[in-house]
Amino acid sequence: MKLKDLLKEGKKVNGVDLDDYAFDFQSYFAKKYKGKSILMWKLYVDSMTGTFYWSKSDSDVEVLATPYWEGEESLPVDIQNTDTGDYVSQTKYPLKFTGDMKKDEEAYIKVLRSVLSKIK
């Protein structure tokens, strides 16, 4: 294991382990929104990896956007062409964690709406 991974492991913010919170938040959000749509993009969750991906019936891309992926205070967004599997873009957005599920849900949706509204 690399030193940076050791330092990141068990990272606490305001006394809360970010990895634990990330898992709890992802579970909370997936349960609440799985199969529901935001701006006509429907949430799916990969059962093996827990990755959130958003799909729209009339689009040839899907958006991978899992909040707090790997316990990071960020939102990595990968836009992938569903026909070729190629990544169209990969961007990381800041997503600060407050420890309040409702506030973090609102922050995630705000970033997500911004991203999804720009995709044709």
Backbone as a chain_set.jsonl record, in Angstrom:
{"seq": "MKLKDLLKEGKKVNGVDLDDYAFDFQSYFAKKYKGKSILMWKLYVDSMTGTFYWSKSDSDVEVLATPYWEGEESLPVDIQNTDTGDYVSQTKYPLKFTGDMKKDEEAYIKVLRSVLSKIK", "coords": {"N": [[0.846, -1.181, 0.0], [0.513, 2.23, -0.814], [2.047, 5.176, 0.606], [0.476, 7.512, 0.551], [-2.057, 6.373, 0.438], [-2.179, 5.085, 2.888], [-2.144, 7.288, 4.583], [-4.531, 8.479, 3.877], [-6.374, 6.564, 4.567], [-8.855, 5.943, 6.915], [-9.447, 8.613, 7.295], [-10.604, 11.392, 9.036], [-13.23, 13.716, 9.406], [-14.379, 16.357, 11.174], [-14.47, 14.582, 13.304], [-15.706, 12.359, 12.232], [-15.45, 9.346, 10.492], [-14.575, 9.399, 7.193], [-14.696, 7.414, 5.194], [-16.549, 5.591, 6.275], [-18.773, 7.272, 6.49], [-19.127, 7.908, 3.785], [-19.916, 5.427, 2.714], [-22.311, 5.053, 4.166], [-23.76, 7.318, 3.314], [-23.929, 6.882, 0.528], [-25.444, 4.524, 0.514], [-27.812, 5.424, 1.712], [-28.613, 7.388, -0.193], [-28.853, 5.847, -2.546], [-30.899, 4.069, -1.851], [-33.004, 5.845, -1.596], [-33.192, 7.09, -4.121], [-32.765, 5.248, -6.218], [-33.676, 4.086, -9.365], [-35.219, 6.287, -9.764], [-35.662, 9.509, -11.36], [-33.654, 12.33, -12.298], [-33.837, 15.266, -13.91], [-34.679, 13.777, -16.088], [-32.796, 11.783, -16.187], [-32.019, 8.604, -15.147], [-31.272, 6.902, -12.134], [-29.015, 4.267, -11.621], [-27.466, 1.603, -9.843], [-24.468, -0.022, -9.654], [-24.278, -3.326, -8.783], [-22.023, -4.748, -8.008], [-19.83, -2.964, -7.644], [-20.899, -0.694, -6.487], [-21.032, 1.647, -7.804], [-22.538, 4.649, -8.889], [-24.55, 5.234, -11.616], [-25.958, 7.23, -14.152], [-28.513, 7.245, -16.469], [-30.083, 7.948, -19.581], [-32.835, 7.526, -21.671], [-32.803, 8.508, -24.334], [-30.164, 9.111, -24.857], [-26.734, 8.677, -25.826], [-24.79, 8.352, -23.989], [-23.651, 7.564, -20.653], [-23.617, 8.648, -17.284], [-21.288, 8.452, -14.843], [-21.277, 8.936, -11.511], [-20.488, 8.926, -8.478], [-21.041, 9.855, -5.232], [-18.567, 10.968, -2.909], [-16.691, 9.038, -3.6], [-14.447, 6.476, -2.899], [-13.994, 7.532, -0.38], [-13.34, 10.202, -0.663], [-13.553, 13.776, -0.523], [-15.112, 14.684, -2.812], [-16.607, 14.706, -6.095], [-16.268, 12.554, -8.498], [-16.843, 12.648, -11.918], [-17.575, 10.8, -14.617], [-18.14, 10.68, -17.973], [-19.42, 8.491, -20.202], [-19.389, 6.941, -23.374], [-21.947, 4.917, -24.426], [-22.018, 3.179, -26.56], [-19.379, 2.739, -27.496], [-17.848, 2.554, -25.208], [-15.915, 4.32, -24.605], [-14.482, 7.043, -22.75], [-15.954, 10.158, -22.622], [-15.594, 12.442, -21.181], [-13.83, 13.259, -18.158], [-14.105, 14.455, -15.017], [-13.476, 16.033, -11.896], [-15.36, 17.156, -9.264], [-15.603, 19.447, -6.532], [-16.939, 18.288, -3.48], [-17.882, 18.882, -0.623], [-18.11, 17.435, 2.587], [-20.581, 17.474, 5.054], [-21.605, 15.971, 7.061], [-24.215, 15.927, 7.54], [-26.805, 14.26, 6.276], [-28.988, 15.18, 4.709], [-28.218, 17.786, 3.904], [-25.901, 17.116, 2.491], [-26.981, 15.522, 0.533], [-28.493, 17.434, -0.887], [-26.378, 19.036, -1.812], [-25.0, 17.215, -3.467], [-26.992, 16.675, -5.401], [-27.249, 19.229, -6.494], [-24.744, 19.651, -7.807], [-24.862, 17.473, -9.536], [-27.198, 18.037, -11.086], [-26.275, 20.307, -12.416], [-24.269, 19.196, -14.029], [-25.703, 17.221, -15.533], [-27.552, 18.803, -16.891], [-26.097, 19.952, -18.915], [-25.549, 18.056, -20.778], [-26.195, 16.697, -23.92]], "CA": [[0.0, 0.0, 0.0], [1.28, 3.468, -0.915], [1.981, 6.05, 1.774], [-0.683, 8.414, 0.466], [-3.235, 5.582, 0.76], [-2.164, 4.881, 4.337], [-2.51, 8.545, 5.221], [-5.929, 8.735, 3.568], [-7.189, 5.553, 5.226], [-9.336, 6.354, 8.226], [-9.52, 10.072, 7.365], [-11.753, 11.873, 9.8], [-13.627, 15.107, 9.252], [-15.244, 16.665, 12.318], [-14.562, 13.392, 14.136], [-16.436, 11.291, 11.548], [-14.646, 8.636, 9.498], [-15.137, 9.723, 5.887], [-15.03, 6.173, 4.483], [-17.805, 5.083, 6.838], [-19.841, 8.189, 6.105], [-19.335, 7.76, 2.344], [-20.724, 4.22, 2.529], [-23.654, 5.316, 4.702], [-24.436, 8.28, 2.451], [-24.229, 6.222, -0.743], [-26.549, 3.591, 0.783], [-28.993, 6.273, 1.929], [-29.022, 8.018, -1.444], [-29.265, 4.797, -3.484], [-32.203, 3.578, -1.424], [-34.003, 6.89, -1.813], [-33.3, 7.542, -5.508], [-32.56, 4.196, -7.221], [-34.81, 3.948, -10.271], [-35.877, 7.586, -9.929], [-34.996, 10.362, -12.344], [-33.347, 13.742, -12.104], [-33.739, 15.847, -15.254], [-34.934, 12.66, -16.998], [-31.699, 10.815, -16.073], [-32.418, 7.621, -14.143], [-30.167, 6.354, -11.35], [-28.767, 2.837, -11.476], [-26.33, 1.359, -8.971], [-23.804, -1.279, -9.985], [-24.353, -4.159, -7.584], [-20.696, -5.243, -7.634], [-18.912, -1.907, -7.215], [-21.601, 0.392, -5.808], [-20.938, 2.852, -8.632], [-23.775, 5.272, -9.333], [-24.537, 5.73, -12.979], [-27.179, 7.883, -14.577], [-28.771, 6.908, -17.862], [-31.262, 8.59, -20.174], [-33.213, 6.66, -22.798], [-32.481, 9.075, -25.65], [-28.768, 9.553, -24.862], [-25.742, 7.621, -26.098], [-23.788, 8.368, -22.923], [-24.105, 7.439, -19.281], [-22.827, 9.48, -16.391], [-20.886, 7.794, -13.6], [-21.114, 10.027, -10.547], [-20.698, 8.366, -7.145], [-20.588, 10.82, -4.232], [-17.551, 10.567, -1.929], [-16.053, 7.81, -4.087], [-13.211, 6.117, -2.199], [-13.834, 8.349, 0.814], [-12.818, 11.532, -1.007], [-14.503, 14.885, -0.504], [-15.234, 15.123, -4.197], [-17.524, 13.95, -6.937], [-15.709, 12.268, -9.81], [-17.889, 12.468, -12.921], [-17.078, 10.229, -15.862], [-19.179, 10.557, -18.989], [-18.963, 7.383, -21.027], [-20.191, 6.587, -24.534], [-22.463, 3.57, -24.191], [-21.762, 2.337, -27.732], [-17.96, 2.389, -27.637], [-17.213, 2.384, -23.906], [-14.909, 5.38, -24.441], [-14.841, 8.162, -21.894], [-16.109, 11.438, -23.31], [-14.915, 13.383, -20.287], [-13.631, 12.86, -16.768], [-13.916, 15.672, -14.238], [-13.701, 15.865, -10.457], [-15.97, 18.344, -8.672], [-15.546, 19.457, -5.07], [-18.181, 17.942, -2.799], [-17.522, 18.869, 0.799], [-18.991, 16.652, 3.425], [-20.989, 18.189, 6.266], [-22.04, 15.012, 8.06], [-25.677, 16.015, 7.56], [-27.212, 13.556, 5.056], [-29.896, 16.013, 3.905], [-27.42, 18.844, 3.283], [-25.002, 16.499, 1.52], [-27.861, 15.111, -0.573], [-28.777, 18.647, -1.658], [-25.133, 19.449, -2.482], [-24.761, 16.25, -4.547], [-27.986, 16.912, -6.456], [-26.934, 20.505, -7.134], [-23.646, 19.404, -8.75], [-25.361, 16.53, -10.537], [-28.091, 18.774, -11.998], [-25.433, 21.168, -13.24], [-23.6, 18.331, -15.02], [-26.68, 16.586, -16.409], [-28.234, 19.796, -17.732], [-25.22, 20.348, -20.01], [-25.351, 16.924, -21.692], [-27.236, 16.631, -24.95]], "C": [[0.888, 1.24, 0.0], [1.059, 4.331, 0.324], [0.756, 6.949, 1.721], [-1.984, 7.677, 0.782], [-3.329, 5.32, 2.256], [-2.603, 6.144, 5.07], [-3.991, 8.843, 5.034], [-6.851, 7.775, 4.318], [-7.583, 6.028, 6.618], [-9.409, 7.858, 8.395], [-10.785, 10.484, 8.1], [-11.963, 13.358, 9.53], [-14.649, 15.375, 10.34], [-15.498, 15.418, 13.169], [-15.288, 12.213, 13.506], [-15.53, 10.675, 10.497], [-15.304, 8.808, 8.13], [-15.49, 8.478, 5.083], [-16.365, 5.605, 4.973], [-18.976, 5.955, 6.404], [-20.161, 8.048, 4.622], [-20.223, 6.55, 2.072], [-22.158, 4.456, 2.991], [-24.436, 6.262, 3.793], [-24.838, 7.641, 1.121], [-25.411, 5.259, -0.578], [-27.864, 4.353, 0.938], [-29.513, 6.819, 0.604], [-29.544, 6.973, -2.431], [-30.654, 4.276, -3.13], [-33.302, 4.581, -1.767], [-34.245, 7.173, -3.301], [-33.161, 6.459, -6.57], [-33.832, 4.012, -8.047], [-35.579, 5.235, -10.485], [-35.044, 8.446, -10.869], [-34.753, 11.765, -11.818], [-33.064, 14.289, -13.492], [-33.834, 14.756, -16.336], [-33.789, 11.644, -17.062], [-32.042, 9.901, -14.908], [-31.185, 7.025, -13.458], [-30.183, 4.836, -11.346], [-27.546, 2.698, -10.577], [-25.753, -0.006, -9.327], [-23.725, -2.129, -8.712], [-22.993, -4.679, -7.12], [-19.815, -4.148, -7.027], [-19.576, -0.803, -6.397], [-21.565, 1.691, -6.586], [-22.332, 3.344, -9.013], [-23.61, 5.628, -10.798], [-25.932, 6.173, -13.371], [-27.335, 7.678, -16.069], [-30.067, 7.568, -18.314], [-31.579, 7.845, -21.464], [-32.817, 7.212, -24.165], [-31.035, 9.588, -25.749], [-27.837, 8.381, -25.15], [-24.588, 7.66, -25.109], [-24.461, 8.026, -21.601], [-23.117, 8.195, -18.405], [-22.561, 8.709, -15.106], [-20.553, 8.896, -12.606], [-21.458, 9.527, -9.146], [-20.158, 9.343, -6.102], [-19.61, 10.199, -3.239], [-16.875, 9.254, -2.299], [-14.707, 7.64, -3.404], [-12.923, 7.034, -1.016], [-13.263, 9.729, 0.566], [-13.921, 12.584, -0.887], [-14.577, 15.489, -1.906], [-16.273, 14.274, -4.896], [-16.851, 13.735, -8.286], [-16.859, 11.983, -10.778], [-17.229, 12.002, -14.214], [-18.258, 10.09, -16.806], [-18.659, 9.572, -20.019], [-19.945, 7.113, -22.166], [-20.647, 5.141, -24.366], [-22.237, 2.634, -25.374], [-20.326, 1.834, -27.784], [-17.278, 2.069, -26.313], [-16.15, 3.431, -23.632], [-15.421, 6.462, -23.499], [-14.856, 9.439, -22.715], [-15.428, 12.523, -22.491], [-14.815, 12.78, -18.891], [-13.27, 14.118, -15.984], [-14.19, 15.357, -12.771], [-14.205, 17.199, -9.908], [-15.817, 18.302, -7.159], [-16.929, 19.12, -4.497], [-17.827, 17.772, -1.317], [-18.57, 18.124, 1.597], [-19.302, 17.434, 4.684], [-21.312, 17.226, 7.398], [-23.551, 15.014, 8.23], [-26.178, 15.431, 6.236], [-28.062, 14.428, 4.146], [-29.118, 17.119, 3.192], [-26.495, 18.277, 2.214], [-25.77, 15.982, 0.308], [-28.15, 16.303, -1.482], [-27.547, 19.105, -2.435], [-24.826, 18.535, -3.662], [-25.724, 16.509, -5.71], [-27.698, 18.212, -7.193], [-25.828, 20.333, -8.174], [-24.134, 18.512, -9.889], [-26.269, 17.22, -11.548], [-27.292, 19.663, -12.944], [-24.769, 20.366, -14.37], [-24.615, 17.795, -16.028], [-27.359, 17.58, -17.357], [-27.398, 20.219, -18.942], [-25.003, 19.24, -21.045], [-26.518, 16.865, -22.67], [-27.712, 15.226, -25.144]], "O": [[1.887, 1.301, 0.717], [0.032, 4.235, 0.996], [0.072, 7.13, 2.728], [-2.913, 8.271, 1.328], [-4.419, 5.328, 2.828], [-3.341, 6.078, 6.053], [-4.634, 9.396, 5.926], [-7.977, 8.132, 4.664], [-6.736, 6.463, 7.399], [-9.433, 8.345, 9.525], [-11.88, 9.993, 7.823], [-11.016, 14.139, 9.44], [-15.672, 14.694, 10.418], [-16.597, 15.222, 13.687], [-15.475, 11.182, 14.152], [-14.914, 11.387, 9.704], [-16.452, 8.41, 7.932], [-16.485, 8.48, 4.358], [-17.204, 5.191, 4.172], [-20.028, 5.455, 6.005], [-21.329, 8.064, 4.236], [-21.172, 6.634, 1.292], [-23.108, 4.102, 2.293], [-25.62, 6.047, 3.529], [-25.957, 7.838, 0.647], [-26.281, 5.195, -1.446], [-28.889, 3.976, 0.37], [-30.705, 6.725, 0.311], [-30.566, 7.192, -3.082], [-31.487, 4.068, -4.012], [-34.397, 4.198, -2.179], [-35.373, 7.464, -3.7], [-33.422, 6.734, -7.741], [-34.918, 3.81, -7.504], [-36.498, 5.277, -11.303], [-33.879, 8.154, -11.138], [-35.52, 12.307, -11.021], [-32.151, 13.822, -14.173], [-33.153, 14.817, -17.359], [-33.811, 10.742, -17.899], [-32.324, 10.372, -13.806], [-30.194, 6.69, -14.107], [-31.211, 4.204, -11.103], [-26.686, 3.578, -10.553], [-26.456, -1.016, -9.304], [-23.173, -1.7, -7.699], [-22.835, -5.018, -5.947], [-19.138, -4.372, -6.023], [-18.895, -0.058, -5.692], [-22.015, 2.725, -6.093], [-23.194, 2.559, -9.408], [-22.624, 6.262, -11.175], [-26.936, 5.579, -12.98], [-26.404, 7.909, -16.84], [-31.012, 7.725, -17.541], [-30.681, 7.567, -22.259], [-32.52, 6.433, -25.071], [-30.721, 10.401, -26.618], [-28.113, 7.244, -24.769], [-23.532, 7.076, -25.353], [-25.673, 8.176, -21.445], [-21.944, 8.354, -18.746], [-23.487, 8.359, -14.374], [-19.647, 9.696, -12.838], [-22.588, 9.688, -8.684], [-18.962, 9.63, -6.082], [-19.791, 9.067, -2.789], [-16.528, 8.456, -1.428], [-13.916, 8.582, -3.346], [-11.765, 7.288, -0.683], [-12.754, 10.364, 1.49], [-15.092, 12.291, -1.129], [-14.171, 16.626, -2.147], [-16.75, 13.27, -4.368], [-16.859, 14.631, -9.13], [-17.738, 11.172, -10.487], [-16.433, 12.72, -14.818], [-19.258, 9.454, -16.473], [-17.609, 9.778, -20.629], [-21.158, 7.062, -21.963], [-19.823, 4.244, -24.184], [-22.261, 1.415, -25.205], [-20.076, 0.665, -28.075], [-16.25, 1.393, -26.289], [-15.548, 3.443, -22.558], [-16.614, 6.759, -23.451], [-13.893, 9.758, -23.412], [-14.77, 13.41, -23.036], [-15.602, 11.918, -18.503], [-12.257, 14.763, -16.255], [-15.032, 14.518, -12.451], [-13.559, 18.234, -10.067], [-15.894, 17.228, -6.563], [-17.95, 19.612, -4.977], [-17.521, 16.677, -0.845], [-19.764, 18.185, 1.305], [-18.404, 17.994, 5.313], [-21.297, 17.613, 8.566], [-24.102, 14.201, 8.973], [-25.993, 16.044, 5.184], [-27.873, 14.416, 2.929], [-29.335, 17.362, 2.005], [-26.32, 18.881, 1.155], [-25.26, 16.004, -0.812], [-28.062, 16.192, -2.705], [-27.661, 19.518, -3.59], [-24.438, 19.006, -4.731], [-25.307, 16.554, -6.867], [-27.89, 18.283, -8.407], [-25.957, 20.816, -9.299], [-23.851, 18.77, -11.058], [-26.121, 17.005, -12.751], [-27.603, 19.756, -14.131], [-24.721, 20.812, -15.516], [-24.409, 17.902, -17.237], [-27.698, 17.235, -18.489], [-27.935, 20.784, -19.894], [-24.35, 19.46, -22.065], [-27.681, 16.972, -22.279], [-28.588, 14.979, -25.973]]}, "num_chains": 1, "name": "protein.A"}
